[in-house]
């Protein structure tokens, strides 16, 4: 089976088994025998890869394989040079120290869909956007990193995993496509 690229909507669980009152992957993808290769928190949105190939799933998801993942993060506050420098350097989060990463301030992505429900807006506090590219992926890492530098995450969208991105495969939340089997070799 080909690799599945899925744009996970906000508040959808990264599992196929239903949980009362919560949307899950089965509400969007009706293909038997596929599993997520990595996860996104329910509060996060964006690109997920799914496959029925256990070896491929392991090679995508396992931290030893270090597939780069890029996250677009809307934060509460202005991402200045000092905050970005702290994000790029190893950052002590208490239970682990992050590896160096790429973190740059960006304009609000024009192609990004509106979130439902929308993020809170405060007239007295500006927001800004950061693109963060990691070679690792611990639980809630990006949210913890931005909070550690004084910029709490308001919205988190994974835009790419390795060679696959929402820029080259535009999908609205809840949509998926099957990538030809030959594209699996890119991973």
N, C-alpha and C positions, 0 to 999 in steps of 0.2 A: 504494500500500500504506500502511496506517496506520503510525504510529510504534509501535515496540516498547519497552516498559518491561521491563527484565530485572534481577532481583536476582542479581548475580554472587556465587557462593560463593567462600570463601577458597581460594587456590591454583589458581584457574582462570585460564588465559591469556586475554587480551582479543584473541583472533584466532580465525578459523575454521579455519585450516590446522593440522592435528595436529602435535604435537611429541612424540616418543617418551616415554612414561611420564608425560605431563602432560595434564590435562584442559583442554579449550578450549571456546569458545562452541558449536561444532558438536555437542558432547556434550549440549547442552541445547536448542538452537534448530535446528529442521530446516526453516527457511524459506529459499528460494533468493534470492540477490541482495541480501541486506541486509548492512549494514556498521555497525560501532560508530561512534557520533558522540562521540568522546572515548574515553579509556582509563582503566583502573584497574590498578595494579600487581597481580601475582599475590597478594601478601600483603594486599591490601585487598579489602573486600567491599562489596556494596551496589548502588545504583541505577546502571544504564547505560541509555542510549537507543540504539536501532538503527533504521536506516531504509534504504530503497532509493533515496531522493531525495538526490542528490549536493549540491544547493544547500542543502537542509535540514541535511544532515550537516555541511556547512561552517559554516552559521550557528550550529549548536549547539556545535561543537567549537572554532571559531576564537576565540582570545583577544580579538580586536577586538570581538566581540559581547557579551562580558562577562556571560554568563548566570551568575547566582549559583549556587554549589554549596555545600551544607552537608555537613560531615563530622562524625560523632560519633567522638570519639577517646578511647580509654582510655589513660591515661598512667601511667608508673611514677613515683609521687610525688603530692604534693598540689598542685593548681593553685591557688595563692594569688593575691591581687590583683596583686602585682608581676609574676608570670609572665604573667598574663592581659593586663596593660597592655603588656608587651613584645610579646606576640603580636599585639595590636591595632595597634600602631604599625608603621611601616616597619621591617623587620628585615633586617639585612645578613647574607646567607647565603654571602658570599664571591664567588660568581659572579653574583649579582644581589641587589637589594634588593626585598623584598616590598612590595606595596601595602598600605595600611591595610585591616584586615578586622574582622569581628565575631568575638569570642571570649568565650564565657561558660562558667562552670562549671555543670554540670548533674548531676542525679542519674543513676545508672545507668538507662538506658532500660528500663522494665519490658516493653515490647513486643519487645525485641531477642531474637532467637533465640540459643541457645548456639552457640559456635564449635567446630568440630571440626577439628583438635584444640584443646582449650581453651588459653587463654593460661597462661603460667607464673604461679604464685602463690608469693609469698614472705611468710612470716608476719611478718617484721621490716620490710617495706616496704609502705606503703599504696598503693593506686591511686586514681585519680580520673578523672572524665569531663569533657570539654570539647566544646562545639559550636562549630565554626569555620566561618564562612561567607566564602568567597573570591569575588572577581570575576575572578580569574586562576587559572591552574592549571599551574604548571611541574612538571617531573618530580620526584616524591617530595617535593613542596613541604611538605605538612602534616607529614610525618615529620621533615623537616629543620628546620622551624620549632619543633616541640615539643622536639626535641633541643637546639636552640640556646638554649632557655630552661631547660634542665636537666630536662626532663620527657620522656624517651624514650617513643615510641609503642609500646604493646603491642597495640592493636587499632584498626583504622581502618575505619569504615563510612560510605560516602557515602549520606546519607539523602534528599537532594533535588538536583534540577537544575532551575533556573528554576521554572516552576509545578508541576512534577511531583515527588511525594514518596512515600516508602514509607509515610508516615503516611496519605495519602489513597488509596494503591493498595497495600494490604498484600500483600506477596508473600514467600513463604519462599525461602531460597536455592535457585537453580536454576529458579525459576518465572518466567514472563513473561506479559504480557498485551498485547494490541493495543489501542491507544488510537484512537478514531474519528478519521478524517481531519480533522474540524473542530477537534480539539484541537491540531493542528499549528500553528494560527494563534496559539496562546498563546506560542509561542517567539519 
